[in-house]
Amino acid sequence: MAKEIQQMVIGISREGDIIVKSARGRIYTVKKAAGLEFSCEDLFKDVERDLYATIDTEAETWECIAIE
């Protein structure tokens, strides 16, 4: 399995988790890494551009380590 995967960001949960959509269409939440700053406003800065979350799959609970 890959150490990191990228999934499309589609939102932020009430708890502050990143909501992503996999290539197969599955939607799930991923915890943000401790140093990652990302807010709901960041989703609307450029609505024409898709954002992708880089997810660390080796962590006990998968976590988002970067947003691009």
N, C-alpha and C positions, 0 to 999 in steps of 0.2 A: 504494500500500500504506500502511496505517496506521503511524504512528510507534510507537504502543504498542498492544498487545493484552492481553487478560486471559484467562488459562487457569486451570482448576481445579487446585489443588495436590493431589496424591495421595500424595506421599512425598518422601523425601530419599535420594539415592544414597550409597554408601559414601564417595565422593569429596567429598560435601558439596553436590552439585548438587541443584537443585530438580526433582522429577519432576512433570510436568504432563500433563493430558489435554485435548486440543482439543475443540471443539464437534463435530467429525466423528468423535471417538473415538480419534484417534491419540495415543499415549503417547510422550513424549520428555523428555529432560533439558535443563535450561537452567542455565547458570552463574549464580552469585549475583554481584551487583554488589559492589564492594570494601567499601562502607559498610553493606551489608545484614547484619543479625544475625538469623538464623533457625535454630532447632535442631529436632530430632526431637520434643522435649518440647512445642514450640509446636503441633504437630499434634494433640496429645491434650488440650489445655487445655479445649476445648469441642467434644466429638465430634459434637454436633448441628448445628454450624455449618460450612458449606463455606468453605474459604479459597481466595482467588484471587490468582494472581501477575500483576503488571503487568510485561510483557516489552517491553524496548526493542528494536524490530526494526531500528533504524538502526545499531546497533552491528555491527561486523564479525562477531562471534560473538554471537548473541542472548543477552541477559542479563536476569535478573530484577532489577528495581529497587525493587519494593515487594511486600509481602504484605498483603492485606486480608481 
